[in-house]
Each structure stands twice: as structure tokens, then as C-alpha cells.
Amino acid sequence: MVAGYHANIIAHAVCAQGPRCSIRTQNMYSDAVPDYLRMLALNVPAALLVLGFVFAIDDITGFEITEAIELPPPYGPLLL
């Protein structure tokens, strides 16, 4: 029974992490750590998609967005 329980925890590693409460002492424990590689893997495709979308809109409009951003300060950065 214990071996099956251990295999179940390994198969669901995400569920094994996080805050837990001790009923007896009423203390909260946490062993969760940020997974920076997973966060990077989730954010890079989304960032590339947004940049691609902005570039496509900029290309369709004849690069008018780029020209607006390249205005002399303070007007160009204010448009961002």
C-alpha cells in the first residue's frame, strides 16, 4: 500500500507541492519553489505571439506604428 501511495505522489508532483497544515499543531508548512524554466517555457511563446501580432499589424498599416514610435522625445515614448 505504501509503495502505491509513493508512486502516486511521484506521478502527481504538482499536487505534492504547496502549503500544508498540521492538524495537531495548526502550523502551516510549504515546500513549493518557483520553477523558472517552466515559467520561461510558458512565457516565451506568448511573448513571441504578441510580438508577431504587433509586427503583422505594423506591416499591414505600412509601418505607421514604427514611424510614430520613432518620433523625437517626448512624443515617441509617450505613445508606447
RAMOBEL-V344191 format. One record per backbone hydrogen bond with DSSP energy under -1.0 kcal/mol. CO is the residue of the C=O (numbers start at 0). NH is the residue of the N-H. E is the energy in kcal/mol with one decimal. If there is no record, write none. Layout:
co=CO nh=NH e=E
co=CO nh=NH e=E
This chain:
co=0 nh=4 e=-1.8
co=1 nh=5 e=-2.5
co=2 nh=6 e=-2.2
co=3 nh=7 e=-1.8
co=4 nh=8 e=-1.9
co=5 nh=9 e=-2.0
co=6 nh=10 e=-2.2
co=7 nh=11 e=-1.4
co=11 nh=15 e=-1.1
co=19 nh=28 e=-3.1
co=21 nh=25 e=-1.8
co=26 nh=21 e=-2.8
co=28 nh=19 e=-3.1
co=34 nh=38 e=-2.1
co=35 nh=39 e=-2.3
co=36 nh=40 e=-2.4
co=37 nh=41 e=-1.6
co=38 nh=42 e=-2.1
co=39 nh=43 e=-2.5
co=42 nh=46 e=-2.5
co=43 nh=47 e=-2.6
co=44 nh=48 e=-2.1
co=45 nh=49 e=-2.2
co=46 nh=50 e=-2.6
co=47 nh=51 e=-2.4
co=48 nh=52 e=-2.3
co=49 nh=53 e=-2.6
co=50 nh=54 e=-2.5
co=51 nh=55 e=-2.4
co=52 nh=56 e=-2.4
co=53 nh=57 e=-2.5
co=54 nh=58 e=-2.6
co=55 nh=59 e=-2.5
co=56 nh=60 e=-2.0
co=57 nh=62 e=-3.4
co=58 nh=61 e=-1.1
co=62 nh=66 e=-1.6
co=63 nh=67 e=-1.9
co=64 nh=68 e=-2.1
co=65 nh=69 e=-1.8
co=67 nh=70 e=-1.1
co=71 nh=74 e=-1.4
co=73 nh=77 e=-1.1
co=74 nh=78 e=-1.1
